[in-house]
Amino acid sequence: MKDIEFWKMNGSGNDFIIIDNRDTIIKEEQMSSFSKLVCRRRVSVGADGVIFIMESKTCDFAWRFYNSDGSEAEMCGNGSRCAARFAYLNEIAPKKMRFETAVGPISAEVLGRRVKVMLTDPKHLKINIQLEKLLDWESVDFINTGVPHVVIRVKDLENIPIKEVGRKIRFHEIFSPEGTNVNFMKRMKDNLIEVRTYERGVEDETLACGTGSIASALISSLRDGISSPVDVKTRGGEILKIYFKREGDNFFDIWLEGDTNIVYKGKLYREALL
């Protein structure tokens, strides 16, 4: 294997390895195992996931996204913002672009470090899911915002054993076989909510989750009457802004906006995959 050029980027604390794979440097059958190896922290590059930029016949480009455990995800909000900025800076796409994902075409706009992405309409909304109570929560709801998300409203966000409770719900039989991401959400004031997320595929709490922030904002709109835009404070301390339109229980025209960071560019050596 020759040395592979990559960028390390993060969006609100979610960190990603991004590779221009339009020349098929990494073959499809290698993507899962490659991602699992390169995402290991301390012994390799380390990341929450890997983004492969691919050729597209219908959009500016396509992408494949893999979690750190090697599983492929349909969508990743913060990852899509990083992918859009990467594509723009590498002259793969213009400032306003569309790219292919497993859930359909995604629109994006690059505004310097700040990037907006328009996600697909949510589906499979379920209110008041009955689960055995694992902590003192107010409600449990479900919505798919490109990937499945449980949203749990709580009063005390700081003292939740996120990994323990999140893992039990992530693998609960109600959400099998694909499992779910788990968000713990608290309304702070006005249109501000705070969210902590246990991410499926990472199998731990992450500093931010774009699709989870959207899910939490939409559930808060239903539960608390919060209107667009909603500010979401992530575990990493950054604020993501969620825009949407709503008619009853239906949401559409959903945009996720936040900052992106280029951490470094490098070449990956074979030893990183040992």
Helices and strands as residue ranges (DSSP letters): E 4-11, E 14-20, G 28-30, H 31-38, E 49-54, E 61-67, E 72-73, H 77-89, E 96-100, E 106-111, E 114-119, E 123-126, E 137-144, E 148-154, H 162-170, G 173-175, E 181-189, E 192-199, E 204-206, H 210-224, E 230-233, E 239-247, E 250-259, E 261-268, G 270-273
